[in-house]
Amino acid sequence: MQSSFHDTESEYFGSVRSTPHAKSAAGTQSPLSDLYKVRAYGNSGALTVEEAVTEKGRLATAQFEFAPKRGKSYDFSHSKQVFQLSPQELPLVIGLFLGYLPRLVLIRDDGQVEMERQRLSETGFGSIRMHVKSKGGNNYSLPVQPGEAARISAMLMWRISLQCPCPPALLLPSIKGACSLLL
């Protein structure tokens, strides 16, 4: 089953501003490093997931940067595709990483990201396959292995906890409920 989410609120498509010390509603600083990043590498591209805040609303979120492989290196400086998660998308992406959704498509004016859980690969364990299609012709595909998936989901959980300072025991049922709206 395919789940699709198209966020039409233009306030979330503006430029991305990352902050090294995101503050929660209580004003406490993130215990994460100056700018927490998780990277995953594939044959045709690489992914960086890092902390970010929305331009309007100043809510804690994350951004996904996809870069193509050029020769033996990855081009994060010129040809990358950046997707910032809106507050509506963040719980859905977390749900995909936690196994509540099998597939998710995030649609933007300049392209889309398809994320799909895959059970077993040639390495012997599952992964999350990321496909990026930009209208400019840049297409990337890479697997996010279990180690990177765990670090990404932990970082995303931290980001959503800054949006809604509630007991951690309420976050998972809330995310599961949000994901059930797409099934």
N, C-alpha and C positions, 0 to 999 in steps of 0.2 A: 504494500500500500504506500502511495506517495503522499506526503504531506507538503503543502506549499504555503508560504507566508509571504505576502507582499506588503511591506510597510510603506504607505503612501504619505506619511507625515513628513513634509519636506524639512522640518527642523532637524531631523536625524541624518540627513544626507549631506550636510555642510562639511566644512573641513574638520579634521580630527585634531584635538589637542590632548596629548597625553600629559599626565602629571606624575612627577616622580613620587609625590607623597599625597595620595588621595586621602581625603578626610571623610570620615563617616559623619552622620548627622550629629553625633555626640562630639565631633571635633577631634577624635583620636586619629593618629596617623596609622597608615597601613604598616603592618609588621613585615611586609614584603620588601625586597631590595629596592634600590632607587627606581627602577622601572622593570618590573618582573616580566620576563619574556620566556616563552617556550617555543622551541624551533623543532620542526620535523622536516626531513629531507626525502625526496623521491627522485626517480630517474629523469623526470621532465621539469621539476620545480621544487620549491621549498616553501614552507609556511612558517610565519612568525605570528604568534598570538601574544598580545601585550595589553597591559592595563591602559584604559583610556577613560575620558569623561565626555558626556554629551555637551555640545556647544550650548544648547538651550536646555535649561533645567539642571545643568551641572551634575548629572547622575553618573555614578560609577558604572562603567561598562567595559567592554574589551573591543579590540580591533584585530582583524585578521588581515595579514599582509601575505600575498602570494607573489613569488618571484620566479621567473623562468630560469632554467639552467642554460647557461651560455658556455659551451665548451665543458671545462671541468669545474666551473664555479657558478654561483647563483647571483643573478643581477638584482639585488635589493635597492640599488641606487636609482636606476632609470626606468625599468620596465615593470615595476611591481604594480599589482592590483590591490587596492585597500578597501576593505569593507568594515565599517564600524557597526557593531550590533546595537540596535535600538533597545529601549527598555522592554518592548514587546517581544523581541527576538531572543533576548538573553536567556529567559527561562526555557525556551524551546530548544536552543542549542545545547544548554545544559542537559535537558531531557534526552536529547539524542546521544550525548556522550555517556549518560548514565543508563541507557538502554530502554528508555520509555518510548522512544520513537525509532522506527527502523530507517526512516529516510526523511530528509528535510531539504527544501529548496528555498533559498533566499534570493529574491529578485530585486534588482536595482535597475536604474535607468541605463547604466553603462555595462551591465552584465548580470551574471548570476553565479551563485555558489550552490552546488549540489553536494550534500553530505549523506553518506549511506554506510550503515553498519554492515560489515562482512564477517561471516563466522570464522572461517579458516582460510589461511593463505598458504603459500608454499613454505613460509617460515614456521608453520605449525600452530599459529595462533591468529585470532581475529584482528581486524583493524577497522578504522573508519576511513573510507575512501572519500577524498575531497576532489571535486571536479570544479574548476573555475572556467567560466566562459565569458569573455569580455566582448563587447561589440566592436572593439578595436582589433579583434583577431587573435589576441593572446589567450591561449587555452593551456591550462595546467591540470595535472592529475597527480595525486600522491596519496600514499597510505599514511595514516596516523597510527602508529603502533601502540600497544597497550601502555608502555611507559609514558610516552608523550601524551596519550589520551588521559591518563590519570592526572598528570600535572596540569593539563589544560582544564579538565573538569574541576580540579581543586581551585585553580585560579578563578574560573568563572563563578564558582560557588562563593568565593570571597567577594567578588565584585557585586553579585546580587545581594549578599548580606549587607553591603554598604548602602544599597538602595532601600532596604527594608530591615532596619535593625530589630529583628524579632528572634525569639529562641530558635536555635539551629534545628530543633526537632520539628519546627513548622515549615522549614524551607523545602524539604523533600516532598511532603504531601502537596505543597503548593505548586511545585514544579510538575509533579505528576498530574495534578488537576489541570494545569495549563496545557500540558501535552495532550490530555484526553480530549480537549476541544478540537484537535486536528484529526482524531481517529474516527 
